[in-house]
């Protein structure tokens, strides 16, 4: 650990989190940002272009890990996931996770 360094954080979609979390914590990781734009497996696979989504089971790994911070960032996209906003609120209401809804901002103007 480096002197004066208070936070080591990572942003992840959570796919490899279960496998990597123990080693990351050993290295000093104490904060995680989860990027999760949908709770629907088929939509998740479409967005990230790979399989592997059971985030609810990953959350059970995060909770006991006692991270100092673990927000869930959700980019809201018209026609894709705007119908899931209340689902995200319901999903995180009893977990020590804060969901943050982020406006989709295309780079092509």
Secondary structure per residue as TSV (DSSP state, phi and psi in degrees):
chain	resnum	aa	ss	phi	psi
A	1	X	-	360.0	143.4
A	2	X	-	-90.8	139.9
A	3	X	T	-61.3	132.4
A	4	X	T	86.3	-10.2
A	5	X	-	-80.5	117.7
A	6	X	-	-99.9	-30.3
A	7	X	-	-133.7	132.6
A	8	X	-	-121.3	118.3
A	9	X	E	-127.0	160.0
A	10	X	E	-140.1	147.0
A	11	X	E	-108.9	132.8
A	12	X	E	-149.6	154.5
A	13	X	-	-87.2	-1.6
A	14	X	S	88.1	-4.5
A	15	X	T	-58.8	-45.8
A	16	X	T	-101.9	9.4
A	17	X	H	-61.8	-43.4
A	18	X	H	-58.3	-41.7
A	19	X	H	-73.1	-38.0
A	20	X	H	-93.3	-19.0
A	21	X	H	-56.6	-45.4
A	22	X	H	-57.6	-43.0
A	23	X	H	-70.5	-36.1
A	24	X	H	-65.0	-40.8
A	25	X	H	-64.7	-39.3
A	26	X	H	-60.5	-34.0
A	27	X	T	-79.4	-3.9
A	28	X	T	109.9	3.0
A	29	X	-	-58.9	129.7
A	30	X	-	-135.7	8.7
A	31	X	E	-150.8	142.2
A	32	X	E	-133.7	137.8
A	33	X	E	-109.2	124.1
A	34	X	E	-97.6	124.8
A	35	X	E	-96.1	111.3
A	36	X	-	-142.7	108.0
A	37	X	-	-95.9	-6.9
A	38	X	-	-157.4	153.7
A	39	X	S	-103.4	-0.6
A	40	X	-	-92.8	118.5
A	41	X	H	-52.6	-44.4
A	42	X	H	-64.0	-39.1
A	43	X	H	-67.9	-40.2
A	44	X	H	-58.7	-47.6
A	45	X	H	-63.3	-36.1
A	46	X	H	-64.7	-43.9
A	47	X	H	-69.1	-48.4
A	48	X	H	-93.8	-6.3
A	49	X	S	60.6	35.9
A	50	X	S	-160.2	158.0
A	51	X	-	-81.7	160.7
A	52	X	-	118.3	79.4
A	53	X	-	-129.3	3.7
A	54	X	-	-64.2	72.8
A	55	X	H	-63.9	-31.9
A	56	X	H	-59.9	-36.9
A	57	X	H	-73.3	-31.8
A	58	X	H	-66.4	-34.7
A	59	X	H	-62.0	-34.8
A	60	X	H	-67.9	-23.4
A	61	X	H	-76.5	-39.1
A	62	X	H	-68.7	-40.7
A	63	X	H	-57.6	-52.1
A	64	X	H	-70.9	-12.2
A	65	X	T	-73.1	-11.2
A	66	X	T	55.3	49.3
A	67	X	-	-71.4	146.2
A	68	X	S	-70.0	-22.1
A	69	X	E	-153.2	138.2
A	70	X	E	-153.7	70.1
A	71	X	E	-77.0	152.5
A	72	X	E	-106.8	117.5
A	73	X	E	-98.1	124.5
A	74	X	E	-122.6	115.0
A	75	X	E	-83.0	119.8
A	76	X	E	-85.8	124.2
A	77	X	-	-126.0	121.6
A	78	X	T	-57.6	132.5
A	79	X	T	84.4	-4.7
A	80	X	T	-121.5	-51.4
A	81	X	T	-138.7	6.4
A	82	X	G	-64.2	-17.9
A	83	X	G	-79.5	-3.3
A	84	X	G	-103.6	3.6
A	85	X	H	-57.1	-47.6
A	86	X	H	-67.3	-30.0
A	87	X	H	-64.1	-39.7
A	88	X	H	-65.0	-42.9
A	89	X	H	-61.5	-45.7
A	90	X	H	-63.8	-41.1
A	91	X	H	-62.5	-38.7
A	92	X	H	-97.0	-5.4
A	93	X	T	-62.8	-31.4
A	94	X	T	-105.7	11.3
A	95	X	T	-113.0	154.2
A	96	X	T	-79.1	51.4
A	97	X	-	-126.6	142.2
A	98	X	E	-109.1	128.2
A	99	X	E	-93.2	134.4
A	100	X	E	-121.2	122.2
A	101	X	E	-91.1	126.6
A	102	X	E	-115.5	136.5
A	103	X	E	-71.4	133.5
A	104	X	-	-69.1	128.0
A	105	X	-	-128.8	98.6
A	106	X	-	-66.2	147.0
A	107	X	T	-82.0	-14.3
A	108	X	T	-89.1	6.3
A	109	X	-	81.9	360.0
